[in-house]
Amino acid sequence: MAAGPLDRRVQFQRATLVDDGTAMVEAFANHGSPVWAERMDLSDGERWRAGEIQAHVTTRFRVRYSAFTAALTPKDRLVCEGTTFDIAGIKQAPERRTFLEITAAARADQ
């Protein structure tokens, strides 16, 4: 994936355990400041090969490598333009320690 414009702001979220009065439950809250990202929706063929069977949008985000982004995990999630994405995977881009590529999915039917 060639470097394109980092023209979207994404907010990462991390789960923490909170007491809801009856039990400890997982709740997501903003994690860090928003970062610039490139967004590229995967083609239907890529979604088919990935085994997508529900109405999901699978997207690859590209963000600059930093200590903050390098510490993200698939347990985190991200929000882009009001849509919440579950992170499926994170890998270094071919330009090592320059960018990270984050593959994420969001329900398209909600």
N, CA, C and O atoms as CSV, one atom per row, in Angstrom:
chain,resi,resn,atom,element,x,y,z
A,1,MET,N,N,0.856,-1.170,0.000
A,1,MET,CA,C,0.000,0.000,0.000
A,1,MET,C,C,0.893,1.221,0.000
A,1,MET,O,O,1.599,1.466,0.978
A,2,ALA,N,N,0.878,1.977,-1.054
A,2,ALA,CA,C,1.706,3.173,-1.148
A,2,ALA,C,C,1.176,4.243,-0.202
A,2,ALA,O,O,-0.022,4.325,0.070
A,3,ALA,N,N,2.091,5.047,0.282
A,3,ALA,CA,C,1.691,6.100,1.220
A,3,ALA,C,C,0.785,7.091,0.515
A,3,ALA,O,O,1.138,7.642,-0.527
A,4,GLY,N,N,-0.377,7.309,1.090
A,4,GLY,CA,C,-1.323,8.283,0.575
A,4,GLY,C,C,-1.473,9.392,1.593
A,4,GLY,O,O,-0.704,9.487,2.550
A,5,PRO,N,N,-2.466,10.224,1.377
A,5,PRO,CA,C,-2.646,11.340,2.307
A,5,PRO,C,C,-3.205,10.875,3.652
A,5,PRO,O,O,-4.152,10.091,3.714
A,6,LEU,N,N,-2.606,11.369,4.704
A,6,LEU,CA,C,-3.139,11.117,6.042
A,6,LEU,C,C,-4.183,12.210,6.280
A,6,LEU,O,O,-3.900,13.234,6.902
A,7,ASP,N,N,-5.393,11.970,5.773
A,7,ASP,CA,C,-6.410,13.022,5.736
A,7,ASP,C,C,-7.622,12.760,6.625
A,7,ASP,O,O,-8.629,13.459,6.512
A,8,ARG,N,N,-7.543,11.774,7.497
A,8,ARG,CA,C,-8.639,11.461,8.423
A,8,ARG,C,C,-8.117,11.506,9.842
A,8,ARG,O,O,-6.967,11.150,10.100
A,9,ARG,N,N,-8.962,11.945,10.765
A,9,ARG,CA,C,-8.603,11.907,12.181
A,9,ARG,C,C,-9.269,10.688,12.781
A,9,ARG,O,O,-10.476,10.501,12.627
A,10,VAL,N,N,-8.502,9.861,13.461
A,10,VAL,CA,C,-9.056,8.692,14.137
A,10,VAL,C,C,-8.766,8.802,15.624
A,10,VAL,O,O,-7.712,9.282,16.042
A,11,GLN,N,N,-9.729,8.347,16.406
A,11,GLN,CA,C,-9.589,8.328,17.862
A,11,GLN,C,C,-9.525,6.879,18.298
A,11,GLN,O,O,-10.417,6.093,17.978
A,12,PHE,N,N,-8.491,6.522,19.017
A,12,PHE,CA,C,-8.408,5.163,19.539
A,12,PHE,C,C,-9.129,5.095,20.868
A,12,PHE,O,O,-9.200,6.081,21.601
A,13,GLN,N,N,-9.663,3.925,21.172
A,13,GLN,CA,C,-10.357,3.693,22.429
A,13,GLN,C,C,-9.806,2.426,23.060
A,13,GLN,O,O,-9.423,1.484,22.366
A,14,ARG,N,N,-9.772,2.418,24.389
A,14,ARG,CA,C,-9.270,1.262,25.129
A,14,ARG,C,C,-10.294,0.896,26.186
A,14,ARG,O,O,-10.911,1.772,26.793
A,15,ALA,N,N,-10.475,-0.397,26.405
A,15,ALA,CA,C,-11.422,-0.892,27.397
A,15,ALA,C,C,-10.800,-0.869,28.782
A,15,ALA,O,O,-9.618,-1.164,28.961
A,16,THR,N,N,-11.616,-0.514,29.746
A,16,THR,CA,C,-11.226,-0.601,31.147
A,16,THR,C,C,-12.390,-1.233,31.894
A,16,THR,O,O,-13.527,-1.210,31.422
A,17,LEU,N,N,-12.107,-1.788,33.044
A,17,LEU,CA,C,-13.167,-2.367,33.865
A,17,LEU,C,C,-13.747,-1.275,34.758
A,17,LEU,O,O,-13.010,-0.561,35.439
A,18,VAL,N,N,-15.081,-1.150,34.749
A,18,VAL,CA,C,-15.775,-0.184,35.595
A,18,VAL,C,C,-16.877,-0.904,36.354
A,18,VAL,O,O,-17.409,-1.915,35.895
A,19,ASP,N,N,-17.204,-0.383,37.499
A,19,ASP,CA,C,-18.257,-0.957,38.339
A,19,ASP,C,C,-19.579,-0.323,37.931
A,19,ASP,O,O,-19.752,0.889,38.058
A,20,ASP,N,N,-20.521,-1.143,37.436
A,20,ASP,CA,C,-21.831,-0.610,37.035
A,20,ASP,C,C,-22.852,-0.691,38.167
A,20,ASP,O,O,-24.044,-0.482,37.941
A,21,GLY,N,N,-22.400,-0.991,39.371
A,21,GLY,CA,C,-23.291,-1.089,40.516
A,21,GLY,C,C,-23.614,-2.519,40.892
A,21,GLY,O,O,-23.955,-2.801,42.041
A,22,THR,N,N,-23.506,-3.431,39.924
A,22,THR,CA,C,-23.772,-4.841,40.208
A,22,THR,C,C,-22.595,-5.741,39.860
A,22,THR,O,O,-22.443,-6.827,40.419
A,23,ALA,N,N,-21.766,-5.279,38.932
A,23,ALA,CA,C,-20.621,-6.097,38.514
A,23,ALA,C,C,-19.583,-5.203,37.852
A,23,ALA,O,O,-19.852,-4.050,37.513
A,24,MET,N,N,-18.409,-5.756,37.680
A,24,MET,CA,C,-17.363,-5.068,36.925
A,24,MET,C,C,-17.597,-5.386,35.447
A,24,MET,O,O,-17.625,-6.552,35.053
A,25,VAL,N,N,-17.763,-4.349,34.641
A,25,VAL,CA,C,-18.021,-4.520,33.215
A,25,VAL,C,C,-16.973,-3.748,32.418
A,25,VAL,O,O,-16.363,-2.802,32.917
A,26,GLU,N,N,-16.779,-4.166,31.186
A,26,GLU,CA,C,-15.822,-3.524,30.298
A,26,GLU,C,C,-16.481,-2.323,29.632
A,26,GLU,O,O,-17.581,-2.436,29.090
A,27,ALA,N,N,-15.812,-1.177,29.670
A,27,ALA,CA,C,-16.305,0.035,29.005
A,27,ALA,C,C,-15.144,0.660,28.239
A,27,ALA,O,O,-14.016,0.706,28.730
A,28,PHE,N,N,-15.432,1.138,27.036
A,28,PHE,CA,C,-14.399,1.779,26.213
A,28,PHE,C,C,-14.402,3.277,26.460
A,28,PHE,O,O,-15.454,3.900,26.600
A,29,ALA,N,N,-13.200,3.843,26.511
A,29,ALA,CA,C,-13.025,5.285,26.657
A,29,ALA,C,C,-11.904,5.725,25.725
A,29,ALA,O,O,-11.050,4.922,25.351
A,30,ASN,N,N,-11.910,6.995,25.353
A,30,ASN,CA,C,-10.870,7.509,24.471
A,30,ASN,C,C,-9.498,7.252,25.072
A,30,ASN,O,O,-9.288,7.373,26.279
A,31,HIS,N,N,-8.574,6.894,24.191
A,31,HIS,CA,C,-7.202,6.559,24.587
A,31,HIS,C,C,-6.270,7.441,23.770
A,31,HIS,O,O,-6.161,7.275,22.555
A,32,GLY,N,N,-5.604,8.371,24.425
A,32,GLY,CA,C,-4.702,9.271,23.715
A,32,GLY,C,C,-5.450,10.312,22.916
A,32,GLY,O,O,-6.678,10.392,22.960
A,33,SER,N,N,-4.703,11.098,22.197
A,33,SER,CA,C,-5.268,12.145,21.334
A,33,SER,C,C,-5.544,11.563,19.956
A,33,SER,O,O,-4.929,10.567,19.575
A,34,PRO,N,N,-6.467,12.172,19.196
A,34,PRO,CA,C,-6.689,11.704,17.824
A,34,PRO,C,C,-5.412,11.800,16.995
A,34,PRO,O,O,-4.579,12.679,17.217
A,35,VAL,N,N,-5.270,10.883,16.034
A,35,VAL,CA,C,-4.101,10.889,15.152
A,35,VAL,C,C,-4.578,10.942,13.704
A,35,VAL,O,O,-5.705,10.557,13.393
A,36,TRP,N,N,-3.705,11.425,12.830
A,36,TRP,CA,C,-4.010,11.465,11.399
A,36,TRP,C,C,-3.832,10.066,10.808
A,36,TRP,O,O,-2.923,9.330,11.191
A,37,ALA,N,N,-4.707,9.715,9.875
A,37,ALA,CA,C,-4.661,8.392,9.252
A,37,ALA,C,C,-5.102,8.468,7.803
A,37,ALA,O,O,-5.811,9.385,7.389
A,38,GLU,N,N,-4.664,7.485,7.055
A,38,GLU,CA,C,-5.173,7.251,5.700
A,38,GLU,C,C,-6.177,6.113,5.817
A,38,GLU,O,O,-5.926,5.141,6.530
A,39,ARG,N,N,-7.310,6.219,5.130
A,39,ARG,CA,C,-8.329,5.171,5.166
A,39,ARG,C,C,-8.484,4.573,3.777
A,39,ARG,O,O,-8.590,5.292,2.783
A,40,MET,N,N,-8.497,3.221,3.724
A,40,MET,CA,C,-8.709,2.539,2.454
A,40,MET,C,C,-9.607,1.337,2.693
A,40,MET,O,O,-9.197,0.364,3.326
A,41,ASP,N,N,-10.849,1.407,2.181
A,41,ASP,CA,C,-11.769,0.283,2.316
A,41,ASP,C,C,-11.278,-0.855,1.434
A,41,ASP,O,O,-10.834,-0.630,0.309
A,42,LEU,N,N,-11.360,-2.087,1.953
A,42,LEU,CA,C,-10.900,-3.247,1.192
A,42,LEU,C,C,-11.920,-3.599,0.119
A,42,LEU,O,O,-13.115,-3.354,0.282
A,43,SER,N,N,-11.448,-4.168,-0.967
A,43,SER,CA,C,-12.333,-4.557,-2.068
A,43,SER,C,C,-13.196,-5.742,-1.657
A,43,SER,O,O,-12.900,-6.418,-0.671
A,44,ASP,N,N,-14.269,-5.996,-2.417
A,44,ASP,CA,C,-15.134,-7.141,-2.133
A,44,ASP,C,C,-14.348,-8.444,-2.175
A,44,ASP,O,O,-14.588,-9.336,-1.361
A,45,GLY,N,N,-13.412,-8.567,-3.113
A,45,GLY,CA,C,-12.603,-9.782,-3.208
A,45,GLY,C,C,-11.781,-10.008,-1.959
A,45,GLY,O,O,-11.669,-11.139,-1.485
A,46,GLU,N,N,-11.205,-8.944,-1.416
A,46,GLU,CA,C,-10.430,-9.077,-0.188
A,46,GLU,C,C,-11.337,-9.468,0.967
A,46,GLU,O,O,-10.944,-10.279,1.807
A,47,ARG,N,N,-12.546,-8.910,1.030
A,47,ARG,CA,C,-13.480,-9.271,2.096
A,47,ARG,C,C,-13.892,-10.728,1.946
A,47,ARG,O,O,-13.999,-11.434,2.949
A,48,TRP,N,N,-14.127,-11.201,0.723
A,48,TRP,CA,C,-14.533,-12.585,0.500
A,48,TRP,C,C,-13.420,-13.527,0.942
A,48,TRP,O,O,-13.677,-14.526,1.615
A,49,ARG,N,N,-12.176,-13.206,0.561
A,49,ARG,CA,C,-11.053,-14.053,0.955
A,49,ARG,C,C,-10.871,-14.058,2.464
A,49,ARG,O,O,-10.385,-15.039,3.027
A,50,ALA,N,N,-11.253,-12.977,3.120
A,50,ALA,CA,C,-11.109,-12.906,4.574
A,50,ALA,C,C,-12.250,-13.616,5.285
A,50,ALA,O,O,-12.259,-13.686,6.514
A,51,GLY,N,N,-13.220,-14.147,4.532
A,51,GLY,CA,C,-14.308,-14.910,5.120
A,51,GLY,C,C,-15.433,-14.068,5.696
A,51,GLY,O,O,-16.167,-14.538,6.565
A,52,GLU,N,N,-15.584,-12.841,5.236
A,52,GLU,CA,C,-16.658,-11.981,5.738
A,52,GLU,C,C,-18.014,-12.546,5.303
A,52,GLU,O,O,-18.233,-12.795,4.117
A,53,ILE,N,N,-18.919,-12.747,6.264
A,53,ILE,CA,C,-20.242,-13.260,5.925
A,53,ILE,C,C,-21.351,-12.352,6.417
A,53,ILE,O,O,-22.499,-12.531,6.010
A,54,GLN,N,N,-21.062,-11.384,7.276
A,54,GLN,CA,C,-22.070,-10.442,7.720
A,54,GLN,C,C,-21.847,-9.117,7.018
A,54,GLN,O,O,-20.882,-8.945,6.274
A,55,ALA,N,N,-22.754,-8.182,7.267
A,55,ALA,CA,C,-22.635,-6.863,6.656
A,55,ALA,C,C,-21.593,-6.055,7.426
A,55,ALA,O,O,-21.923,-5.323,8.359
A,56,HIS,N,N,-20.349,-6.196,7.026
A,56,HIS,CA,C,-19.237,-5.484,7.649
A,56,HIS,C,C,-18.526,-4.640,6.600
A,56,HIS,O,O,-18.502,-4.977,5.417
A,57,VAL,N,N,-17.960,-3.559,7.054
A,57,VAL,CA,C,-17.039,-2.788,6.239
A,57,VAL,C,C,-15.654,-3.091,6.796
A,57,VAL,O,O,-15.381,-2.824,7.966
A,58,THR,N,N,-14.788,-3.642,5.968
A,58,THR,CA,C,-13.426,-3.927,6.388
A,58,THR,C,C,-12.536,-2.844,5.792
A,58,THR,O,O,-12.575,-2.578,4.591
A,59,THR,N,N,-11.752,-2.240,6.634
A,59,THR,CA,C,-10.976,-1.065,6.250
A,59,THR,C,C,-9.549,-1.192,6.751
A,59,THR,O,O,-9.297,-1.752,7.817
A,60,ARG,N,N,-8.625,-0.665,5.970
A,60,ARG,CA,C,-7.236,-0.594,6.403
A,60,ARG,C,C,-6.921,0.874,6.660
A,60,ARG,O,O,-7.138,1.738,5.810
A,61,PHE,N,N,-6.407,1.127,7.848
A,61,PHE,CA,C,-5.967,2.473,8.215
A,61,PHE,C,C,-4.455,2.469,8.283
A,61,PHE,O,O,-3.843,1.499,8.730
A,62,ARG,N,N,-3.864,3.552,7.839
A,62,ARG,CA,C,-2.409,3.697,7.888
A,62,ARG,C,C,-2.117,4.916,8.752
A,62,ARG,O,O,-2.592,6.015,8.468
A,63,VAL,N,N,-1.331,4.715,9.812
A,63,VAL,CA,C,-0.988,5.798,10.729
A,63,VAL,C,C,0.526,5.872,10.858
A,63,VAL,O,O,1.229,4.892,10.612
A,64,ARG,N,N,1.017,7.032,11.242
A,64,ARG,CA,C,2.456,7.175,11.460
A,64,ARG,C,C,2.888,6.347,12.670
A,64,ARG,O,O,2.187,6.286,13.680
A,65,TYR,N,N,4.032,5.726,12.550
A,65,TYR,CA,C,4.607,4.954,13.641
A,65,TYR,C,C,5.050,5.923,14.732
A,65,TYR,O,O,5.714,6.921,14.451
A,66,SER,N,N,4.681,5.625,15.976
A,66,SER,CA,C,5.134,6.393,17.138
A,66,SER,C,C,5.101,5.441,18.331
A,66,SER,O,O,4.598,4.322,18.222
A,67,ALA,N,N,5.627,5.873,19.446
A,67,ALA,CA,C,5.569,5.037,20.651
A,67,ALA,C,C,4.112,4.749,21.005
A,67,ALA,O,O,3.783,3.642,21.433
A,68,PHE,N,N,3.237,5.745,20.827
A,68,PHE,CA,C,1.820,5.563,21.135
A,68,PHE,C,C,1.181,4.530,20.200
A,68,PHE,O,O,0.554,3.582,20.673
A,69,THR,N,N,1.329,4.701,18.883
A,69,THR,CA,C,0.659,3.786,17.950
A,69,THR,C,C,1.275,2.393,18.009
A,69,THR,O,O,0.576,1.406,17.783
A,70,ALA,N,N,2.569,2.292,18.309
A,70,ALA,CA,C,3.204,0.977,18.411
A,70,ALA,C,C,2.682,0.181,19.600
A,70,ALA,O,O,2.794,-1.045,19.622
A,71,ALA,N,N,2.111,0.867,20.591
A,71,ALA,CA,C,1.585,0.194,21.784
A,71,ALA,C,C,0.118,-0.218,21.633
A,71,ALA,O,O,-0.438,-0.830,22.545
A,72,LEU,N,N,-0.520,0.103,20.501
A,72,LEU,CA,C,-1.906,-0.312,20.281
A,72,LEU,C,C,-1.973,-1.822,20.087
A,72,LEU,O,O,-1.013,-2.441,19.628
A,73,THR,N,N,-3.114,-2.408,20.439
A,73,THR,CA,C,-3.313,-3.852,20.273
A,73,THR,C,C,-4.687,-4.108,19.667
A,73,THR,O,O,-5.512,-3.196,19.620
A,74,PRO,N,N,-4.951,-5.329,19.200
A,74,PRO,CA,C,-6.282,-5.660,18.692
A,74,PRO,C,C,-7.384,-5.587,19.757
A,74,PRO,O,O,-8.565,-5.645,19.415
A,75,LYS,N,N,-7.027,-5.463,21.016
A,75,LYS,CA,C,-8.045,-5.272,22.057
A,75,LYS,C,C,-8.600,-3.852,22.041
A,75,LYS,O,O,-9.679,-3.592,22.574
A,76,ASP,N,N,-7.842,-2.922,21.412
A,76,ASP,CA,C,-8.300,-1.543,21.283
A,76,ASP,C,C,-9.262,-1.447,20.102
A,76,ASP,O,O,-9.437,-2.408,19.353
A,77,ARG,N,N,-9.868,-0.308,19.947
A,77,ARG,CA,C,-10.691,-0.061,18.765
A,77,ARG,C,C,-10.474,1.376,18.341
A,77,ARG,O,O,-9.837,2.150,19.056
A,78,LEU,N,N,-11.002,1.737,17.175
A,78,LEU,CA,C,-10.841,3.104,16.713
A,78,LEU,C,C,-12.148,3.639,16.170
A,78,LEU,O,O,-13.015,2.884,15.730
A,79,VAL,N,N,-12.272,4.960,16.207
A,79,VAL,CA,C,-13.455,5.652,15.701
A,79,VAL,C,C,-12.990,6.594,14.604
A,79,VAL,O,O,-12.086,7.406,14.801
A,80,CYS,N,N,-13.627,6.470,13.439
A,80,CYS,CA,C,-13.328,7.335,12.301
A,80,CYS,C,C,-14.650,7.861,11.748
A,80,CYS,O,O,-15.516,7.088,11.340
A,81,GLU,N,N,-14.791,9.166,11.741
A,81,GLU,CA,C,-15.984,9.821,11.187
A,81,GLU,C,C,-17.273,9.251,11.764
A,81,GLU,O,O,-18.249,9.048,11.041
A,82,GLY,N,N,-17.272,8.994,13.066
A,82,GLY,CA,C,-18.465,8.528,13.754
A,82,GLY,C,C,-18.703,7.027,13.719
A,82,GLY,O,O,-19.643,6.546,14.353
A,83,THR,N,N,-17.889,6.281,13.006
A,83,THR,CA,C,-18.033,4.830,12.920
A,83,THR,C,C,-16.977,4.171,13.801
A,83,THR,O,O,-15.800,4.528,13.752
A,84,THR,N,N,-17.414,3.203,14.608
A,84,THR,CA,C,-16.507,2.480,15.490
A,84,THR,C,C,-16.044,1.198,14.810
A,84,THR,O,O,-16.856,0.410,14.326
A,85,PHE,N,N,-14.736,1.000,14.780
A,85,PHE,CA,C,-14.120,-0.159,14.143
A,85,PHE,C,C,-13.425,-1.016,15.182
A,85,PHE,O,O,-12.699,-0.504,16.034
A,86,ASP,N,N,-13.646,-2.326,15.112
A,86,ASP,CA,C,-12.896,-3.283,15.924
A,86,ASP,C,C,-11.607,-3.598,15.178
A,86,ASP,O,O,-11.635,-3.879,13.980
A,87,ILE,N,N,-10.494,-3.553,15.869
A,87,ILE,CA,C,-9.194,-3.801,15.246
A,87,ILE,C,C,-8.973,-5.304,15.109
A,87,ILE,O,O,-9.046,-6.050,16.085
A,88,ALA,N,N,-8.701,-5.731,13.877
A,88,ALA,CA,C,-8.448,-7.152,13.610
A,88,ALA,C,C,-6.963,-7.459,13.595
A,88,ALA,O,O,-6.557,-8.564,13.954
A,89,GLY,N,N,-6.148,-6.502,13.188
A,89,GLY,CA,C,-4.721,-6.740,13.123
A,89,GLY,C,C,-3.939,-5.460,12.930
A,89,GLY,O,O,-4.450,-4.477,12.392
A,90,ILE,N,N,-2.686,-5.481,13.377
A,90,ILE,CA,C,-1.787,-4.335,13.249
A,90,ILE,C,C,-0.451,-4.865,12.766
A,90,ILE,O,O,0.079,-5.826,13.322
A,91,LYS,N,N,0.096,-4.239,11.729
A,91,LYS,CA,C,1.409,-4.667,11.239
A,91,LYS,C,C,2.202,-3.449,10.791
A,91,LYS,O,O,1.646,-2.397,10.473
A,92,GLN,N,N,3.525,-3.627,10.777
A,92,GLN,CA,C,4.372,-2.559,10.270
A,92,GLN,C,C,4.258,-2.514,8.757
A,92,GLN,O,O,4.194,-3.547,8.092
A,93,ALA,N,N,4.235,-1.308,8.230
A,93,ALA,CA,C,4.239,-1.125,6.783
A,93,ALA,C,C,5.624,-1.499,6.254
A,93,ALA,O,O,6.576,-1.598,7.029
A,94,PRO,N,N,5.741,-1.708,4.945
A,94,PRO,CA,C,7.053,-2.062,4.392
A,94,PRO,C,C,8.146,-1.050,4.759
A,94,PRO,O,O,9.316,-1.409,4.891
A,95,GLU,N,N,7.752,0.208,4.921
A,95,GLU,CA,C,8.714,1.231,5.338
A,95,GLU,C,C,8.829,1.137,6.859
A,95,GLU,O,O,8.167,1.884,7.580
A,96,ARG,N,N,9.647,0.242,7.335
A,96,ARG,CA,C,9.759,-0.089,8.757
A,96,ARG,C,C,9.918,1.150,9.632
A,96,ARG,O,O,10.702,2.050,9.335
A,97,ARG,N,N,9.145,1.169,10.727
A,97,ARG,CA,C,9.146,2.247,11.720
A,97,ARG,C,C,8.779,3.599,11.132
A,97,ARG,O,O,9.172,4.642,11.653
A,98,THR,N,N,8.029,3.571,10.052
A,98,THR,CA,C,7.515,4.801,9.469
A,98,THR,C,C,6.003,4.838,9.608
A,98,THR,O,O,5.436,5.842,10.040
A,99,PHE,N,N,5.346,3.731,9.237
A,99,PHE,CA,C,3.890,3.630,9.316
A,99,PHE,C,C,3.487,2.292,9.925
A,99,PHE,O,O,4.246,1.323,9.900
A,100,LEU,N,N,2.271,2.261,10.473
A,100,LEU,CA,C,1.619,1.020,10.880
A,100,LEU,C,C,0.350,0.900,10.063
A,100,LEU,O,O,-0.319,1.898,9.792
A,101,GLU,N,N,0.017,-0.321,9.671
A,101,GLU,CA,C,-1.229,-0.594,8.964
A,101,GLU,C,C,-2.156,-1.331,9.916
A,101,GLU,O,O,-1.801,-2.369,10.475
A,102,ILE,N,N,-3.345,-0.780,10.089
A,102,ILE,CA,C,-4.328,-1.338,11.011
A,102,ILE,C,C,-5.517,-1.816,10.191
A,102,ILE,O,O,-6.162,-1.025,9.503
A,103,THR,N,N,-5.806,-3.112,10.265
A,103,THR,CA,C,-6.976,-3.658,9.593
A,103,THR,C,C,-8.087,-3.717,10.624
A,103,THR,O,O,-7.904,-4.250,11.719
A,104,ALA,N,N,-9.251,-3.163,10.267
A,104,ALA,CA,C,-10.351,-3.063,11.227
A,104,ALA,C,C,-11.680,-3.276,10.511
A,104,ALA,O,O,-11.786,-3.095,9.298
A,105,ALA,N,N,-12.693,-3.665,11.287
A,105,ALA,CA,C,-14.017,-3.930,10.710
A,105,ALA,C,C,-15.095,-3.230,11.538
A,105,ALA,O,O,-14.996,-3.101,12.758
A,106,ALA,N,N,-16.127,-2.785,10.822
A,106,ALA,CA,C,-17.277,-2.155,11.476
A,106,ALA,C,C,-18.542,-2.739,10.882
A,106,ALA,O,O,-18.578,-3.077,9.699
A,107,ARG,N,N,-19.575,-2.858,11.693
A,107,ARG,CA,C,-20.867,-3.331,11.197
A,107,ARG,C,C,-21.432,-2.278,10.263
A,107,ARG,O,O,-21.533,-1.111,10.644
A,108,ALA,N,N,-21.802,-2.661,9.048
A,108,ALA,CA,C,-22.354,-1.729,8.064
A,108,ALA,C,C,-23.865,-1.660,8.141
A,108,ALA,O,O,-24.474,-0.779,7.535
A,109,ASP,N,N,-24.480,-2.571,8.873
A,109,ASP,CA,C,-25.939,-2.621,8.906
A,109,ASP,C,C,-26.519,-2.041,10.186
A,109,ASP,O,O,-27.675,-2.305,10.517
A,110,GLN,N,N,-25.743,-1.266,10.898
A,110,GLN,CA,C,-26.263,-0.639,12.125
A,110,GLN,C,C,-26.161,0.846,12.040
A,110,GLN,O,O,-26.548,1.546,12.976
